[in-house]
C-alpha cells in the first residue's frame, strides 16, 4: 500500500452501496481496510459492456486505487482479490443488511481494521444457513464495540458480575441493571452470558440476542428504518426461516 497527499494505492475494500451518478458513472461507498468508509466516483460503469461494473459489485474483495483530497474521491482502478462471496436467497439479504448497517454507523475516513476482519468473516459464514443468525448478532455487537458504543455483557452497572440466575433490565446508553425479579422486556443472566461468549446454540438465546441488539442499535440508527429489512420482509424468501435473522 502506498499513499500520498491525494493518491491512495492498493487499498483493500468492499462495496457497501452504489448508485447512478451523471450519465455513465456511479457513486460508490467502499469499506476499506486502511481508510474505513470511502465514497468515490467510478466512471464508465453504466455502459452495456463496461468492464468497470465489477467495481460496483458487493461482497467482492478488491484492490483499489483512488485519488482526491476531499471526502469524495475518484476511483482510478481496481482488481478483484480472491473469489466473490456468492450470497443467494436469505444469505444475500443478510449481506445487504450488514452493508447497510455498516454504512449507516461508521464515520467516513476512519479505519476500523478489526471490524473489517469481522466483516470478511461474516461474508464467509453467511453461506451456511445455520450460521446466519449467529453471524449477524456477532457482527452487530462487534460493530458497536469497535465504534466505542458497546456495553459490558459481563458486568452490570454497579460493577458486579452478571449472574446466570439473576434478572436484568437494559439501559441502552449505560448497560445492564440488576432487577429484583424478571420484568417484562427483561433479560436472564444466563442468556446474557451466552451472548457474551458468542454461544447461540440455544433458540431462546438467539431470540433474546435479536431483541437485545435491536434495542441497542435503535439508539444509534435513529428513526430512519433500514431499507434492507423492509425489502427482505417484502421478498419471496421472507416467510421462510430465518426471517428472525434480520435484527
Secondary structure, 3 states (H helix, E strand, C coil): CEECCCEEEEEEEEEEEEEEECCCEEEEEEEECCCEEEEEEECCCCCCCCHHHHHHCECCCEEEEEECCCCEEEEEEEEECCCCCCCCCHHHHHHHHHHHHHHHHCCECCCCHHHHHHHHHHHHHCCCHHHHHHHHHHHHHHHHHHCCCCCCCCECCCCCECCCCCEEEEECCCEEEEECCCCCCCEEHHHHHHHHCCCCCCHHHHHHHHHHHHHHHHHHHCCCCCHHHHHHHCCCCCCCCCHHHCC
